[in-house]
Amino acid sequence: MALIDDVKPRLGIYYSDVKKDKEVQDMINGATLYFKGAGWDISTPDALAIEAVTLYCKMAQSTDPAQLINHPVLLSFIAQGRVVVSDEI
């Protein structure tokens, strides 16, 4: 299943339309680059990555430039996603 199929319902989009799908995919691509730049590779997204991309897309839908910030929840997702779990205890 593609990431767009997980994100669209979380954005309240339950239909398929070429233009809307492209808009959502462009936001997902932006989110992927944003997280990659922060050191978190989400090429194989897990539940946390899906929620982070969804939040990014919801923020990107806003037309208020003041809302386009480094949201604290996004920063928390990045911190959690960047953690490398060690087998050593």
KOLDRENDREN-708633 format. One record per atom (N, C-alpha, C, O, CB): residue in one letter; y, z, x. Coordinates in steps of 0.05 Angstrom, whole numbers, plus 5000, padded with zeros to 4 digits. Atoms other than C-alpha are relative to their C-alpha. Last residue first. Glycine has a CB too. Layout:
BEGIN
AYZX ...
END
This chain:
BEGIN
I499049765012 I492955435435 I500050225020 I500850445014 I498350094975 E500249754984 E492054735461 E501250234984 E503350214972 E501449965027 D502749885005 D490854175411 D499750265015 D497850415009 D497949805008 S501849984976 S498254015411 S497450134992 S497350304974 S501450175022 V501949785003 V502153765351 V498150005024 V496949805030 V498449974973 V502650094990 V508053335371 V498150244998 V498650455011 V500149895029 V501649794987 V514153495329 V497349885008 V496049744992 V499650244980 R500150044971 R518452885315 R498250195015 R497550155038 R502850025012 G501550244994 G517052875241 G499649955030 G497749825038 G501349764987 Q502849955006 Q519153605231 Q498349755008 Q496149785018 Q499650054970 A501049804982 A525753505267 A497050054996 A495550085015 A501650274996 I500250114973 I526952855231 I498850205019 I497050145035 I502849905011 F502350185000 F525453165163 F499649885028 F497349875037 F500549774980 S502449835000 S530353725180 S497549835000 S495649895014 S500050194975 L500349894973 L535753225199 L497650185002 L496250185022 L502550165008 L501050224982 L534552855134 L499650105028 L497650045041 L502049775000 V502950035006 V535153525096 V498849775017 V496649795027 V499649944970 P501749804987 P541653675132 P497149984994 P495450045011 P501050284991 H500749805019 H544753005111 H498250215013 H496450145028 H498549884975 N502649914990 N547452605168 N499350254984 N499850484992 N500150065032 I499849814977 I553052335125 I497250045011 I495249955000 I501250274990 L501650114979 L553951765076 L500350165025 L501950095043 L500849705005 Q502749925004 Q556452175017 Q498149905022 Q495949995025 Q498949914973 A500249724992 A563652125039 A497150104998 A496450305011 A501950184983 P500449984971 P563051375034 P499750285011 P498550335032 P502349865015 D498049824988 D562051424959 D499650035030 D497550145038 D499950284986 T497850164992 T558250814934 T502350175012 T504450065019 T501149834976 S497449895008 S551651184932 S502349815010 S502149705032 S500450285012 Q499350115026 Q545350764936 Q502850094992 Q504149974975 Q498050084979 A498950274995 A544750915011 A500949874974 A502649694974 A497949835014 M497349984989 M543951654995 M501349735004 M503749715001 M499850155027 K498349895021 K538151504949 K502850045010 K504749984996 K498950274990 C499450215020 C535151055002 C501850104978 C503649964969 C497449884989 Y498250194987 Y535551595056 Y500949784980 Y503349724978 Y498749885025 L497449874999 L532352095008 L502149825013 L504449805003 L499850275015 T498949995028 T526751604994 T502750135000 T504650034987 T498050154982 V499050275006 V525751475068 V501249994972 V503349864968 V497749795003 A497650044984 A525152225081 A501349724995 A503749704992 A499450025030 E497849845012 E520352325023 E502649965016 E504749945003 E499350295000 I499350135026 I515951755048 I502350154987 I504150024976 I497550004982 A498450254994 A516252025119 A500849864974 A503049764972 A498349815018 L497449924991 L513952715096 L501849765005 L504149764998 L499850185025 A498549905023 A508152425056 A502850085008 A504750034993 A498550234987 D501549795015 D505652025116 D501850094977 D503949974972 D499250245019 P498749785014 P508451365141 P498150194987 P496150114974 P501949894980 T502249935017 T504850935193 T500950254984 T500350484992 T497350065016 S501450255005 S510750585225 S497550054984 S496649874969 S499349875027 I501349975025 I514751235217 I498449744993 I498249664969 I502050064977 D501250255007 D516851315289 D498450034974 D496450184974 D498149895023 W502249965018 W521451915296 W498949734991 W500349584976 W500850174975 G502449934986 G526051915356 G497550054983 G495550164992 G500550255016 A500049714998 A532751935320 A497450105014 A497150345018 A500250134973 G497849934982 G533651185332 G500150305005 G501150395026 G502649914989 K500950084974 K526751085299 K502250075021 K501550165043 K499549705001 F501949804990 F529151495240 F498949935028 F498550105044 F497750034980 Y498649744998 Y535351065229 Y498150215012 Y498850355032 Y501050104973 L498450014975 L531450425242 L501450265006 L501650345029 L502049774998 T501950024978 T526250605189 T501549995027 T500750135046 T498249764997 A501149734996 A531750815141 A498150015024 A498250195040 A498650104975 G497949834988 G535350155150 G499050285006 G499750395026 G502450004981 N499750094973 N528849775137 N502150165015 N501850235038 N500649705001 I502349894986 I527650195075 I500249925030 I499650085048 I497449904988 M499549714996 M534650035051 M497850135016 M498350305033 M500450144973 D497949984980 D533349285063 D500750305005 D501250375028 D502549854990 Q501250054974 Q526749355025 Q502150015023 Q501550125044 Q498649735001 V501549764993 V530349674966 V498849965028 V498850155044 V497850064979 E498149784996 E535449104963 E498650265009 E499550395028 E501650064974 K498750064975 K530048574972 K502050225007 K502150315030 K501449735000 D502049954979 D525948884916 D501249965027 D500750115046 D497549834996 K500249704998 K532148894872 K498050085021 K498550265037 K499250124973 K497549894989 K533448154885 K499950305004 K500850405025 K502449934982 V499750094972 V526247934875 V502550125013 V502350225035 V500249695000 D498050215002 D525248354812 D500649935029 D501050105046 D502650114985 S499750184977 S519348804801 S502049794994 S501949654974 S497249885007 Y500450285005 Y519549394753 Y500349845026 Y501149955046 Y502149904979 Y502750045009 Y518950144755 Y499449714993 Y497549654979 Y499450184976 I500450295004 I525150314794 I497149954995 I495449975012 I501049835025 G499850065029 G526951054786 G499749704994 G500649614973 G502550104990 L497250085005 L528351154860 L500549934971 L502749874963 L500849765017 R498449764994 R521851544869 R503049944996 R504650134993 R499550095029 P500249815023 P518350964834 P501750255004 P502750364985 P497150074995 K498750105025 K521250474886 K499750194977 K501750254964 K498849744993 V497249925002 V519350894948 V501249924973 V502750074961 V501649875022 D499749715003 D511750874945 D502850094994 D503350294980 D499050145026 D501549925024 D511050134930 D500150304996 D499950404974 D497149915002 I498350065023 I516549984982 I498650094974 I500050174955 I500649704998 L498149785004 L512350335035 L501849954975 L502550154962 L501850035025 A497650024985 A506849815027 A501950234993 A501850344971 A501449734995 M497650005017 M500050005000 M502550005018 M502650155037 M500050244981 
END
